Amino acid sequence: MSDTSSPEAVNIVTLKWGDRYGPEFANRLYNGVAKNLTRPFRFICFTDNGDGLHPEVEVHPLPPIVLPESHQRTTWLKLGLFMDGLADMQGDCMFLDLDLLITGNIDCFFEYMPGKRCIIHNWIQRHLIFKKRPDIGNSSVFRWRANTTQFIVDKFYAEAEWAMANFKPPQTYLTYGLGEKYWWPEEWAQSFKRHCIPPFPLNLIQTPKLPPDARMVVFHGLPDPDQALEGYKAKRLHRRCLPTPWIRDFWDESGADGA
């Protein structure tokens, strides 16, 4: 007999294509979710290659959204996640980029503003602190209800040529397509580049720090977690970071129970 008091099962969704992010990225993300989400969940990876994925990771083909050949393996694919009937998903869905780090309990991402479509408020670069923050999202973490967002895909199809010519990067169109802007609380999803790496020139002598209230650390652009773990030596000094050993504490490819 089912327990009707149990929370609704949710869907954790990610995308993987090409060679840059191997199966270890999806497996580490799965383990991070399994350790930090208390409600039942499906972990769904839409991919062109499911080899090496954890047995609990559901493997599905990339979303069948119609895109020009030049855009078929780009983040425009995220729009396809809004299609009705995809992978027979029901209820709340949350997309997570493969390269983010889960550093705390993430139940709050499903308790916050129920029924709303939520996304990260995109960060502004440090040297632009006097510029107005852009009214766009960062699509590393966003949430929606399955089978309620086909209108986003239909709208894109109606204006695809215009959209791809005028919205760069694609997350700007995704924010526009959502039709509402509900930002996650600032401290929950923090940027590795903006909030962990010290400002130049301190980045050359101080190890990046984990913000105390972060539930996720987002690695948008470079470095990726594997690069930051070893230390990232960009050509530009202000882009560098020292080795960041605490990444290993949250980025585990072993079983969710630590086995």
Buried (B, 14 or more C-beta within 10 A) or exposed (E): EEEEEEBEEBBBBBBBBEEEBBBBBBBBBBBBBBBBBEBEBBBBBBBEBBEEBBEBBBBBEBBEBEBEEEBBBBBBBBBBBBBEEBBEBBEBBBBBBBBBBBBBEBBEBBEBEEEEBBBBBBBBEEEEEEEEEBEBBBBBBBBBBBBEBEEBBEBBEEBBEEBBEEBEBBBBBBBBBBEEBBBBEEEBBBBBBBBBBBEBEEBEEEBBEBBEEBBBBBBBEBBBBBBBBBBBEEEEEEBBBBEBEBBEEBBBEEBBEEE
